[in-house]
Amino acid sequence: MREKMLKAQRIVVKIGSALLTNDGEGLDDGRISDWVDQIAHLRSLGKEVVLVSSGSVAAGMKRLGFTQRPSQINELQASAAVGQMELIGMYESHFAKHSLQTAQILLTNEDLSNRRRYLNARSTLRTLLQLGALPIVNENDTVVTDEIRFGDNDTLGALVANLVEADLLIILTDQQGLFDKNPRDYPDAKLIDCALATDERLIAMASGGAGVLGSGGMLTKVTAASLAARSGADTLIAAGREKHIITRLLSGDVLGTWLMPEQEPLAARKQWLAGHLKSRGTLVIDQGAILALKEQGSSLLAVGVKDALGDFSRGDMVVCVSESGELIARGLINYSIAETIKLLGKPSASIKDILGYEGEPELINRDDLIIV
């Protein structure tokens, strides 16, 4: 199965803060140089590479004298602003030794939640790859707030893999891979060599804890692999400090944990919906509606909706839950919260009489909806 790695043409490499900063001792120039050398080798083989790099906040903390990760958002933003200069400068200087042109891409969740901005980001990344440049992507921590942040760069790496339709997502971490239990607490923990990215048992195995500098534990990596799988990408979780780790993985060496996609890739619009993480409201739907969505691939009609919560407008993302609170689907709503409340439980034929105008017959069209 690892032969697939040899054929991977478009690759996203994600490197975390703990690796880049040697657990808080400032940016590790030597290790960054080594990773750059390996990525440059992949480029020499004709591979396309996008680098998703953490490290700006951690680097800025060091330069500004913080000994612990700040809790105030303004201090985090200041750290990111200072650290991003050093981080990108270091990457640029090392890639320049290989005559490789780099490009900085800073994103927020809001950039990928808006369909137009999502398409713009995709176009920019794909154009850079076509022109031979190497995109370096990070979350825009200088302006991000808790409400619009990805939460971790593992998720960002998976969404970038979706954006560029990558064959492979490599997540480099300070662990050898995913274990059946936390190796920090259990010496007999066993490394999982290979599994399906959507295997629900992985969630139970994954450790959700993060280090002092990082914001993502193994749980976020498992979740990221599941997200990357929606566009058909394989995910490799491996030890970033292992010698020549990237080139060895792409040579077919059995290292780390390989998480495979189970199903055929979703269509591009469905991929976007799957990665659209922020919702504006909730629709409570009945059992009939659940069966229609899951078994018949139907649109969501108002007649099957019991309640509507939140503050959303036409075109916003909402989640659909069962009456017991189970998450069923997410999609783009055709009506505002005020209009939706008026339509609850009503047949589509009565929409014009209720609202006074001829609207869409469904609350959410099946093309704008994805089962979770």
N, C-alpha and C positions, 0 to 999 in steps of 0.2 A: 504493500500500500504506500510505503514511503516513496515509491517511484514517482508518485504525483508531484513530490517536491521538486524533482529534477525538471519537470515540465512547467512549473509555475513561472509565468512571464511577468505579471504585474504584482508587485509585492508591497505591502504596507508593513513597516517596521516600527514598533512602538517601544520606546525606552523610558523607564520610570525614574522618578526623582532620586530614590535611594541609590540607584546605580550611577546616575549622572553626577551626583554630589558626594559619592562615597559616604553615605549616611550623614551628611551635614557638614563635611569638611571643605566646602566650596566645590566648584566644578572640577571634576577629575579629568584634566587635560589629556593624560596618558590613555585612559580608557576611551574617551571620546575619539581620540586619534585612531585607536585600534578599531572601533566600530566603523568609523569613516573609511578606513582602509578596506574593511570587509564589504561595505556597501559599494565602494568604488570598484571592487573586484566583480561584484554582481553586475554593475553597469557595463564593465568590460566584456561580460558574457552576453550582453544584449538585453538584460533584464531592465524593466522599469521599476523604480523604487520611489515610494513616498515615505518620508520619515515623520513620525508623530513623536514629538519630544516633550516630555515634562521638563522641569528643572528651573523655570524662570523664577518662581516664588522662592524656591530653596536657595538659588544662587543669590537673589536679592537680599534674602534674610541674612546671609553670611556677610554681604558687603555693607549692610545697614546695621549690623551688630546685634540682630535678634538671636537669642539662644533657643527659643521655642517658636513654633509656628504661631503667628499672631492670630488672635481671635477677632479683632476688629477688621471689617471689610476694607476700610481705607488703608490700613497698614498692609494688608495682603496685596491690595492693588499697587501700593507704592513699591513693595518688594518685587512684584512682578515687573513693574516698569523698569526698575534698575536691573534686575536679573536678566530680562529678555535681551538687553543690549549685549551683555557679556556672552550669553548663551549663543545667540545667532552669530556674533562676531567670531566665536571660537569655531563653530561649525563651518562658517564661510572660509576661514583661513585654512582649515584642514582639507576641505573639499577642493579648494583652489590648488592645492599641491597635486591633485589628480586632474586638474583642468576641467573640473565640473562646476557648472553654474548652479547656484542655489537660489531659492525663492522663499520668502517668509509668508506664511498664511496664518492669520489669527482669526479664530472662529468663536462664536458663542452659540449656545443652543438656539437662540432666537434666529440666527442666520440659517439654521437647518430646519426650523419649524415653519418658516414662511416659504411657500412653494417657489416663488419667484427667486428669492435669495438662495434657496437650495440649488436651483438650476444654475444660477450664476456661479456659485461656488464650484459646482461640478464642471461647468464649462472652463473655469479658470484652471482647475487642477488638471483636467485632461489636455488643455492647450499647453500647459507647462511641460507635461510629459511628452507631448508631440514635438515640442521644440527642444527636447533634450535636457531641460532643466530639472533639478531635483527639489521638489517642494518639501519644505520643513514646516509642519503644522503644529500649532499649539493652541490651547484655549486662550482667548483674549482676557486674561486675568486682570488686565489693567482697567477694564470697564465692567467686567462681569459682576453680577449680583447673585445671591443665592437663588433667586427666582428664575434666573435664565442660565444657570451654569449646568454643564454636563455632569458635574459631580466627580468625575475622574477621567483621566486620559485613556483608560482602557475602552470606555464607551466611545470616546472621540475616535479612537483608532478603528473601532468597528464601523462607525458611521462613515469614516473616510474610505474604508474598504468597500462599503456600499456605494459611495459616491463615484469612485473610480472603477467599480466592478473588478476589484482585485481578485486574483486567484488564491492569494495566501496572505494571512495576517500573522505576523510574528510578534508576540508579546514577550519582551525580555524583562525578567523580574529577578529578585534576589533568592528565589527558590528554584529547585531543579525542575519543577513542574507542579502538577496537581497531584496531591496525595489523597489516599482514602480517608485520612484524618490528619489533623494538624501535626506536622513533624516537629514543631517546636515543643509540643507537649507530650507527644507519643513517639518514643524511639523506634517502635516497631511499625511506624507508618510506611505504607508501600506506595511507590510511584505508580500512577495510572499512565500507562504507555499510550493507549488509544481508546477513544470513546466517541459516541455521537454527541455533537454539540448541544442537542436538544434533550439529552437524557436527564430527566428530572432528578435522578439520584445524585447527579453531580452537585446540585445545589446543597444537598445535605452534607456532602463531603467537603465542600469548599469552606475555607476559613474566611470570615468577613472582616477580620482584624486588619488594620493598616499600621505601618510604622510611624515613627515620629514625623517624618517629612511627607510621606505619601498620603494620598487620600483614598486609595483603592487597595483592598485586600484581594485574596484569591477569588472571592465571590464575584467581584466586579469583572474578573477575567473570564469566568465561566459565563456570566451574563453577556459579556462582549462577544464571546465565541458564538453564542446563540444568535445574537444580532447579526454578526458577520455572515453566518450561515444562510441568512435570508437572501443574500445575493450570490450564494454558491461558493463563498470563500471558506477554505480550510483555515484553522487556527492552530498555531504552535505556541505553547507556553513553555519557555525554557530559561535556563540560568544565564543571565547576561554577563556574568563574570567568568563563565567557562571560556577557555581559550578558543579563539576562532569560531565562536558559537554560530554566527550567522552563515558563514561559508560552509561549515560542517552540516548544518541543517539542510542547506540547499544542495548538498552533495549526497543526501540520503541517509546520513548518520542517524541512528535511533537515539535521539536525545529528547528530553522533555516530554510533554504531553501533547498528543495530536488529537484535536477535536474536529470531527468531520461533519459536514452538512448532510442531513438525511434526505431532504427533498430537493426537487428542482428549484432553481432560483425564482423568486417572485418577480413579477413585472416591475419595471422601474418605479411606477407610481405607488405600488403596494409596498415596495422597499421603503419609500419615503414615509408612508403612513406608519410602517412598523417602527421606524426610527424616530417618529414624532413623539417625543417623550412628555411634553407638557400639554395638559388638557385644560379646557376652560369650564368644563361642566360634566355632569353625569346624568345619564338616562337610565332609569330603572325599567327593565323590560320583562314581560311575562314569559311563561314557558313556551307558549305558542310562537312568540317572536324568536326565542332562542333556537327552537327547532328549525324555523324557517331560515335563519341566518346560517346555522351550522350544516344542515342537511340539504337545503335546497339552494344555497347561495343567493338568497333573496336580498332585496333592499329592506331597510327598516321602515316600516309604516307606523304612523301615529297610533293606529288602533291597538298595537301591541305594546305601547309604552304606558307605564303606570305612573311615573313621576319624573320630573326634570329639576335638577339642582344646578346652581352655579350662576355665572354671569357671562353668557356667551352671545355672540352675534353670528349672523349668517357667515358660513365659511370657516368657523372656528373648529378646533378639534375638541371632541367630547368622547368620553368613555361610556360604554354600555355595560351595565351590571345586572345580574339576576336579582330577584327580590330578596335573596339571602346575602347579597353583596359580592357574589363571585364575578370576577372580571370576565367578560365575554368577548368584547370587541371594542375597537376604537374607529372613529371616522369623522368626516367633515359634515357638520350639520347644515341643513338648508334654511333653517329659521332661527330667529333670535329666541332667547329664553322666554320672553313675554309671549311670543307667537306660539312657541312650543307648548307652553302651559295651556293655552286655549285649545290646542289640538289634541291633548292627551286622550287616548282611547277612542278618538273619532275616526270614522272611515275617510279615506282619501277623497271620496266624492263630495264631502261636505266642506272641504278646505276653503273654497271660494265663498261660500255662504258665511263661514265663521270669520275669515280674515278680510273679506271684501275685495279680494283680488285672486286671480288664477295663479297659484303657486305650484311648486313641484309636488308630485303626488306622494313622494316619500320624504321622511325626515332625513334619512341618509341613503344616498344611492349606493348600490352594491359596488360600483367602481371607486367609490370614495370611502370604502369600509374594509377593514381587515379583522379577521377573527384572531384573537390573541391566543 
